[in-house]
Amino acid sequence: MRAIAQHGEYGIQIRPQRQQGLGDGSIKVTQEPIYAKFDRDGAIFEAEIEKAEKVFAFSGRFQHRDEATPVAVDYRLSLFDTDLQGYDPETKALVEEELRRKEPITRDFFISEERPLDPPYPAWDESEKPAFEMVAGLVEMGYDLQAALDYERAFGPSRERVVEALEETIRDREQDTITA
């Protein structure tokens, strides 16, 4: 699950720390706390930025030099992705449930339910063609290979050979580009 916050470095408590006082004056932690710490460096996609502009009321925005065009709000946003946290399935379910519960209360973040990137074509995820044949088809269609790579890594089946074929083709195309 992906959640987008309107503040950089946003954080929210998911589970509080519980502790027990012992007879010798020390404290025994009986329940470790869990915090959702949103990250500014996360990959927030264009569709999520557009939704953020509609959902959040940003007070005050920078403007470009023409003093009329507002600067995009992506520099203000932060991301929390439960798939990237390394949680065990039980903890992940707890975190996702608590985020869903707190989303309408805080209004500081929204849960990005829909995939922000679409597959290159409808049967992409189920395709059993060899990796380089799939990539050759994308090149032939004129599809953006970087978008295909981003989709495959973040939302697709993350097939190792397809990722390698896309990376290699992108590298080859960059080397073939002549800069003047």
Order of alpha helices (4+ residues) and beta strands (2+ residues): beta-beta-beta-beta-beta-alpha-beta-alpha-beta-alpha-alpha-alpha
